[in-house]
């Protein structure tokens, strides 16, 4: 039961972080996006990638190597 609750909590946290990252990137101007090498159409993909990298680094620091 605890495992299921942890999984649901983790999924909700990931979804909230993804939405916040996408919102922050969409708030940037086209010029700011260009400065960081990003086109508006690539925001969602970059956001997903960023959160995946963050998750892997967090898991590595917690000793959860996959």
C-alpha positions as CSV (number, residue, x, y, z in Angstrom):
1,X,0.0,0.0,0.0
2,X,2.8,2.4,0.9
3,X,4.5,1.6,-2.4
4,X,1.4,2.5,-4.3
5,X,1.0,5.8,-2.4
6,X,4.6,6.7,-3.1
7,X,4.2,5.9,-6.8
8,X,1.1,8.1,-7.0
9,X,2.8,10.9,-5.1
10,X,5.9,10.7,-7.4
11,X,3.7,10.8,-10.5
12,X,1.8,13.8,-9.3
13,X,5.1,15.6,-8.4
14,X,6.5,14.9,-11.8
15,X,3.4,16.2,-13.5
16,X,3.4,19.4,-11.4
17,X,7.1,19.9,-12.1
18,X,6.6,19.4,-15.8
19,X,3.8,21.9,-16.0
20,X,5.8,24.4,-14.0
21,X,8.8,24.0,-16.3
22,X,6.7,24.3,-19.5
23,X,5.0,27.4,-18.1
24,X,8.3,29.0,-17.2
25,X,9.8,28.3,-20.6
26,X,6.6,29.6,-22.4
27,X,7.0,32.8,-20.3
28,X,10.3,33.6,-22.1
29,X,10.3,35.8,-25.1
30,X,11.2,34.4,-28.5
31,X,14.5,36.3,-28.2
32,X,15.3,34.7,-24.8
33,X,14.4,31.3,-26.2
34,X,16.7,31.8,-29.2
35,X,19.5,32.9,-26.8
36,X,19.4,29.5,-25.2
37,X,19.0,27.7,-28.5
38,X,15.4,26.7,-28.1
39,X,12.4,27.2,-30.4
40,X,9.0,27.5,-28.9
41,X,7.9,24.3,-30.6
42,X,10.5,22.4,-28.7
43,X,9.6,23.5,-25.2
44,X,7.7,20.4,-24.2
45,X,10.4,18.0,-25.3
46,X,13.1,20.0,-23.6
47,X,11.1,20.2,-20.4
48,X,10.6,16.4,-20.4
49,X,14.3,15.9,-21.0
50,X,15.3,18.3,-18.2
51,X,13.1,16.6,-15.7
52,X,14.4,13.1,-16.7
53,X,18.0,14.3,-16.2
54,X,17.0,15.7,-12.9
55,X,15.3,12.5,-11.8
56,X,18.4,10.4,-12.8
57,X,20.7,12.7,-10.9
58,X,18.5,12.6,-7.8
59,X,18.2,8.9,-8.0
60,X,22.0,8.5,-8.4
61,X,22.6,10.7,-5.4
62,X,20.2,8.6,-3.4
63,X,21.9,5.4,-4.5
64,X,19.1,4.2,-6.8
65,X,21.2,3.3,-9.8
66,X,19.3,1.6,-12.7
